[in-house]
Amino acid sequence: MAEVKTQPVVAQRFEDIDDVQIPGAFEYYRSGDRYPAGMIYSCPCGCGARGALRFRPVEPAHPSWEWNGNLDKPVLHPSVHHVGHWHGWLGGPNGEQPGVWKSC
């Protein structure tokens, strides 16, 4: 599948996104005593694909993202690349749109 470009999509937080079919929906997850340790998200394009993003620091080193600490309007850096499908930012490339998925 080719990468999809979308209009900006508002990221909506849920306690559990298993039954949610909303593009850009997300939930936080726990790892050990860390909460949130990262997020599980629905692809902003609306295809229903899911991905997981770990927040820094991560031991041992894995791909991970800096998070602004805002539970409802998150900003992540670097960009999110759902390989071969969607590439963009949560919060915009400079953090100017907290809580919004924005295609590159």
MDAnalysis code that builds the backbone (N, CA, C; Angstrom):
import MDAnalysis as mda
import numpy as np

u = mda.Universe.empty(312, n_residues=104, atom_resindex=np.repeat(np.arange(104), 3), trajectory=True)
u.add_TopologyAttr("name", ["N", "CA", "C"] * 104)
u.add_TopologyAttr("resid", np.arange(1, 105))
u.add_TopologyAttr("resname", ["MET", "ALA", "GLU", "VAL", "LYS", "THR", "GLN", "PRO", "VAL", "VAL", "ALA", "GLN", "ARG", "PHE", "GLU", "ASP", "ILE", "ASP", "ASP", "VAL", "GLN", "ILE", "PRO", "GLY", "ALA", "PHE", "GLU", "TYR", "TYR", "ARG", "SER", "GLY", "ASP", "ARG", "TYR", "PRO", "ALA", "GLY", "MET", "ILE", "TYR", "SER", "CYS", "PRO", "CYS", "GLY", "CYS", "GLY", "ALA", "ARG", "GLY", "ALA", "LEU", "ARG", "PHE", "ARG", "PRO", "VAL", "GLU", "PRO", "ALA", "HIS", "PRO", "SER", "TRP", "GLU", "TRP", "ASN", "GLY", "ASN", "LEU", "ASP", "LYS", "PRO", "VAL", "LEU", "HIS", "PRO", "SER", "VAL", "HIS", "HIS", "VAL", "GLY", "HIS", "TRP", "HIS", "GLY", "TRP", "LEU", "GLY", "GLY", "PRO", "ASN", "GLY", "GLU", "GLN", "PRO", "GLY", "VAL", "TRP", "LYS", "SER", "CYS"])
u.atoms.positions = np.array([
    [0.849, -1.179, 0.000],
    [0.000, 0.000, 0.000],
    [0.890, 1.236, 0.000],
    [0.534, 2.214, -0.774],
    [1.295, 3.465, -0.835],
    [0.963, 4.324, 0.381],
    [1.900, 5.206, 0.731],
    [1.650, 6.109, 1.857],
    [0.479, 7.021, 1.548],
    [-0.353, 7.217, 2.551],
    [-1.568, 8.012, 2.433],
    [-1.335, 9.373, 3.065],
    [-1.751, 10.418, 2.387],
    [-1.736, 11.778, 2.955],
    [-3.153, 12.083, 3.416],
    [-3.277, 12.674, 4.596],
    [-4.595, 13.011, 5.133],
    [-4.660, 14.489, 5.488],
    [-5.864, 14.984, 5.610],
    [-6.070, 16.279, 6.239],
    [-5.716, 16.094, 7.715],
    [-5.461, 17.161, 8.463],
    [-5.199, 17.002, 9.896],
    [-6.350, 16.247, 10.579],
    [-5.989, 15.347, 11.498],
    [-6.950, 14.503, 12.207],
    [-6.773, 14.729, 13.706],
    [-7.853, 15.056, 14.396],
    [-7.786, 15.250, 15.844],
    [-7.564, 13.901, 16.517],
    [-6.564, 13.830, 17.391],
    [-6.287, 12.626, 18.170],
    [-7.275, 12.573, 19.332],
    [-8.025, 11.476, 19.431],
    [-9.018, 11.325, 20.493],
    [-8.592, 10.222, 21.446],
    [-8.549, 10.554, 22.726],
    [-8.110, 9.618, 23.752],
    [-9.276, 8.761, 24.240],
    [-9.000, 7.454, 24.377],
    [-9.956, 6.492, 24.911],
    [-9.246, 5.626, 25.935],
    [-10.004, 5.062, 26.852],
    [-9.426, 4.122, 27.821],
    [-9.061, 2.811, 27.138],
    [-9.840, 2.423, 26.119],
    [-9.619, 1.172, 25.403],
    [-10.093, 1.375, 23.961],
    [-9.185, 1.251, 23.008],
    [-9.572, 1.494, 21.611],
    [-9.905, 0.211, 20.852],
    [-10.000, -0.923, 21.550],
    [-10.264, -2.186, 20.859],
    [-11.505, -2.142, 19.977],
    [-12.557, -1.506, 20.426],
    [-13.801, -1.465, 19.656],
    [-14.053, -0.112, 19.010],
    [-13.053, 0.749, 19.018],
    [-13.195, 2.098, 18.468],
    [-12.681, 2.108, 17.032],
    [-13.471, 2.608, 16.118],
    [-13.079, 2.688, 14.707],
    [-12.963, 4.150, 14.284],
    [-12.237, 4.933, 15.063],
    [-12.081, 6.357, 14.790],
    [-10.635, 6.622, 14.377],
    [-10.408, 7.190, 13.196],
    [-9.041, 7.518, 12.783],
    [-8.361, 8.411, 13.823],
    [-7.132, 8.058, 14.188],
    [-6.364, 8.866, 15.126],
    [-6.672, 8.620, 16.584],
    [-7.598, 7.687, 16.889],
    [-7.897, 7.353, 18.285],
    [-6.649, 6.756, 18.931],
    [-6.518, 6.954, 20.242],
    [-5.376, 6.373, 20.939],
    [-5.731, 6.048, 22.377],
    [-4.934, 5.160, 22.959],
    [-5.000, 4.863, 24.384],
    [-3.569, 4.769, 24.897],
    [-3.385, 5.064, 26.168],
    [-2.078, 4.906, 26.797],
    [-1.971, 3.506, 27.366],
    [-0.734, 3.004, 27.463],
    [-0.538, 1.698, 28.080],
    [0.511, 1.784, 29.175],
    [0.462, 0.791, 30.050],
    [1.382, 0.658, 31.179],
    [2.429, -0.398, 30.835],
    [3.643, -0.186, 31.333],
    [4.701, -1.187, 31.247],
    [5.369, -1.225, 32.614],
    [5.150, -2.299, 33.347],
    [5.658, -2.369, 34.715],
    [5.008, -1.288, 35.553],
    [5.835, -0.458, 36.191],
    [5.285, 0.627, 37.015],
    [5.202, 1.950, 36.259],
    [5.509, 1.947, 34.977],
    [5.444, 3.180, 34.168],
    [4.083, 3.346, 33.513],
    [3.447, 4.462, 33.806],
    [2.204, 4.831, 33.120],
    [2.185, 6.332, 32.943],
    [1.989, 6.790, 31.737],
    [1.959, 5.970, 30.531],
    [3.373, 5.659, 30.045],
    [3.535, 4.451, 29.553],
    [4.816, 4.053, 28.983],
    [4.825, 4.257, 27.475],
    [3.637, 4.486, 26.916],
    [3.504, 4.693, 25.486],
    [2.041, 4.732, 25.107],
    [1.786, 4.677, 23.815],
    [0.404, 4.708, 23.341],
    [0.197, 3.711, 22.215],
    [-1.025, 3.238, 22.131],
    [-1.487, 2.445, 21.001],
    [-2.430, 3.357, 20.230],
    [-2.269, 3.418, 18.912],
    [-3.055, 4.357, 18.113],
    [-3.672, 3.670, 16.903],
    [-4.759, 4.248, 16.429],
    [-5.378, 3.843, 15.163],
    [-4.844, 4.765, 14.080],
    [-4.473, 4.196, 12.958],
    [-3.907, 4.986, 11.873],
    [-4.807, 6.182, 11.547],
    [-4.225, 7.363, 11.441],
    [-5.005, 8.563, 11.136],
    [-5.710, 8.536, 9.778],
    [-5.316, 7.634, 8.870],
    [-5.954, 7.608, 7.548],
    [-7.325, 6.956, 7.572],
    [-7.631, 6.212, 8.633],
    [-8.933, 5.571, 8.732],
    [-8.968, 4.121, 8.300],
    [-7.826, 3.530, 7.977],
    [-7.784, 2.144, 7.511],
    [-8.036, 1.135, 8.628],
    [-7.892, 1.559, 9.889],
    [-8.099, 0.663, 11.021],
    [-6.837, -0.003, 11.531],
    [-5.703, 0.187, 10.846],
    [-4.443, -0.394, 11.320],
    [-4.068, 0.231, 12.659],
    [-3.396, -0.548, 13.501],
    [-2.968, -0.081, 14.820],
    [-1.448, -0.111, 14.902],
    [-0.918, 0.723, 15.759],
    [0.511, 0.748, 16.017],
    [0.750, 1.105, 17.471],
    [1.957, 0.849, 17.950],
    [2.333, 1.176, 19.328],
    [3.576, 2.057, 19.303],
    [3.591, 3.052, 20.160],
    [4.699, 4.007, 20.251],
    [5.171, 4.076, 21.698],
    [6.449, 3.748, 21.933],
    [7.021, 3.808, 23.281],
    [7.494, 5.217, 23.583],
    [7.297, 5.644, 24.827],
    [7.798, 6.940, 25.263],
    [9.174, 6.764, 25.895],
    [10.037, 7.764, 25.713],
    [11.371, 7.752, 26.314],
    [11.283, 8.066, 27.792],
    [12.192, 7.573, 28.594],
    [13.299, 6.672, 28.268],
    [12.824, 5.224, 28.196],
    [13.512, 4.440, 27.380],
    [13.195, 3.028, 27.212],
    [14.465, 2.235, 27.460],
    [14.358, 1.169, 28.238],
    [15.487, 0.282, 28.500],
    [15.108, -1.119, 28.069],
    [15.896, -1.855, 27.361],
    [17.026, -1.368, 26.584],
    [16.541, -0.488, 25.436],
    [17.479, 0.118, 24.774],
    [17.140, 1.082, 23.717],
    [16.298, 0.420, 22.619],
    [15.165, 1.028, 22.338],
    [14.248, 0.632, 21.265],
    [13.811, 1.908, 20.572],
    [13.207, 1.805, 19.397],
    [12.612, 3.018, 18.823],
    [11.645, 3.624, 19.842],
    [11.751, 4.927, 20.044],
    [10.925, 5.578, 21.059],
    [10.725, 7.042, 20.704],
    [9.781, 7.676, 21.405],
    [9.384, 9.047, 21.107],
    [9.420, 9.910, 22.350],
    [9.810, 11.168, 22.149],
    [9.673, 12.180, 23.195],
    [8.204, 12.563, 23.244],
    [7.668, 12.690, 24.448],
    [6.256, 13.013, 24.648],
    [6.172, 14.268, 25.496],
    [5.242, 15.159, 25.189],
    [5.135, 16.431, 25.910],
    [4.495, 16.311, 27.289],
    [3.983, 15.144, 27.655],
    [3.390, 14.940, 28.974],
    [1.922, 15.311, 29.072],
    [1.334, 15.817, 28.004],
    [-0.075, 16.205, 28.018],
    [-0.926, 14.988, 27.643],
    [-1.744, 14.515, 28.589],
    [-2.543, 13.311, 28.356],
    [-3.607, 13.489, 27.278],
    [-4.164, 14.685, 27.157],
    [-5.265, 14.903, 26.220],
    [-4.851, 15.501, 24.882],
    [-3.756, 16.246, 24.853],
    [-3.270, 16.868, 23.608],
    [-1.777, 16.561, 23.452],
    [-1.479, 15.290, 23.163],
    [-0.076, 14.895, 23.091],
    [0.658, 15.462, 21.875],
    [1.961, 15.618, 22.070],
    [2.896, 15.957, 20.995],
    [4.011, 14.927, 21.085],
    [4.361, 14.317, 19.956],
    [5.445, 13.338, 19.905],
    [6.504, 13.783, 18.914],
    [7.749, 13.476, 19.246],
    [8.879, 13.682, 18.331],
    [9.787, 12.487, 18.448],
    [10.315, 11.967, 17.375],
    [10.213, 12.431, 15.996],
    [8.862, 12.049, 15.380],
    [8.788, 12.170, 14.061],
    [7.556, 11.840, 13.345],
    [7.226, 10.352, 13.506],
    [5.989, 10.021, 13.236],
    [5.496, 8.645, 13.302],
    [5.427, 8.117, 11.872],
    [6.118, 7.000, 11.635],
    [6.128, 6.422, 10.291],
    [5.529, 5.027, 10.356],
    [4.279, 4.911, 9.995],
    [3.626, 3.614, 9.852],
    [4.099, 3.116, 8.483],
    [5.220, 2.401, 8.472],
    [6.007, 2.119, 7.272],
    [5.146, 1.630, 6.111],
    [5.345, 2.302, 4.970],
    [4.649, 1.946, 3.747],
    [3.196, 2.366, 3.715],
    [2.764, 3.134, 4.735],
    [1.346, 3.465, 4.796],
    [1.083, 4.938, 5.105],
    [1.458, 5.404, 6.282],
    [1.190, 6.795, 6.691],
    [2.423, 7.331, 7.399],
    [2.758, 8.582, 7.125],
    [3.904, 9.217, 7.770],
    [3.492, 10.624, 8.160],
    [3.708, 10.963, 9.410],
    [3.345, 12.299, 9.866],
    [3.710, 12.531, 11.313],
    [3.160, 13.582, 11.861],
    [3.475, 14.039, 13.211],
    [2.236, 14.006, 14.080],
    [2.418, 13.725, 15.350],
    [1.361, 13.966, 16.318],
    [1.737, 15.263, 17.007],
    [1.034, 16.318, 16.656],
    [1.331, 17.644, 17.200],
    [1.983, 18.574, 16.202],
    [2.229, 18.098, 14.995],
    [2.890, 18.933, 13.990],
    [4.398, 18.872, 14.135],
    [5.153, 19.233, 13.096],
    [6.611, 19.102, 13.114],
    [7.296, 19.953, 14.178],
    [6.665, 21.027, 14.597],
    [7.257, 21.886, 15.627],
    [6.419, 21.917, 16.896],
    [5.485, 20.986, 17.028],
    [4.633, 20.938, 18.210],
    [3.563, 22.007, 18.242],
    [3.308, 22.643, 17.089],
    [2.376, 23.769, 17.034],
    [0.905, 23.349, 17.020],
    [0.622, 22.058, 16.864],
    [-0.763, 21.578, 16.835],
    [-0.934, 20.411, 17.804],
    [-0.850, 20.651, 19.114],
    [-0.980, 19.554, 20.077],
    [-2.273, 18.772, 19.860],
    [-2.158, 17.450, 19.922],
    [-3.334, 16.602, 19.798],
    [-3.878, 16.460, 18.398],
    [-3.080, 16.779, 17.384],
    [-3.530, 16.668, 15.993],
    [-2.501, 15.868, 15.195],
    [-2.974, 14.826, 14.497],
    [-2.136, 14.062, 13.581],
    [-2.040, 14.851, 12.280],
    [-0.829, 15.070, 11.793],
    [-0.624, 15.870, 10.585],
    [0.340, 15.138, 9.653],
    [-0.113, 14.850, 8.430],
    [0.736, 14.170, 7.442],
    [1.967, 15.005, 7.120],
    [3.060, 14.302, 6.777],
    [4.279, 14.988, 6.330],
    [4.058, 15.559, 4.949],
])
